[in-house]
Amino acid sequence: MQIPLGCATSNTYINSTIAPLVCKLNRLIYSLKQASRSWFNTFSNTLISQGYKQSKYDCTLFTKGSNSTSIIVLVYVDDIVLASPSTNMINIAKTMLQQQFKLKDLGDLNFF
């Protein structure tokens, strides 16, 4: 994580006989510039760990399987599109994602 602009450390509280201590945030604060990138990295690492392949041409496009068992996941800002000829594959993907993230299913895609 990069230190946000305007934040600096003060040497007045650091004891010179021991190494300085650093606290790492478990969660990024939404207002930080790197929060969306960190979220996407977490999301993409989750998909990749489940066997999805990230497209070389569009880093927000993930695929898994082939032919009738294929599924496509597309991410745009905070929207996730799941597409597959098999509703079972979509349900499996939704269940996996709901275990990792807080999701809201908006139903079938009408416009993109």
RALIN-V811708 format. One record per helix or strand of 2 or more residues. SS is the DSSP state (a for helix, b for strand). FROM is the first residue (numbers start at 0). TO is the last residue. If there is no record, write none. Layout:
BEGIN
ss & from & to
SS & FROM & TO
SS & FROM & TO
END
This chain:
BEGIN
ss & from & to
a & 10 & 12
a & 34 & 48
b & 52 & 53
b & 60 & 63
a & 66 & 68
b & 70 & 75
b & 78 & 82
a & 86 & 99
END
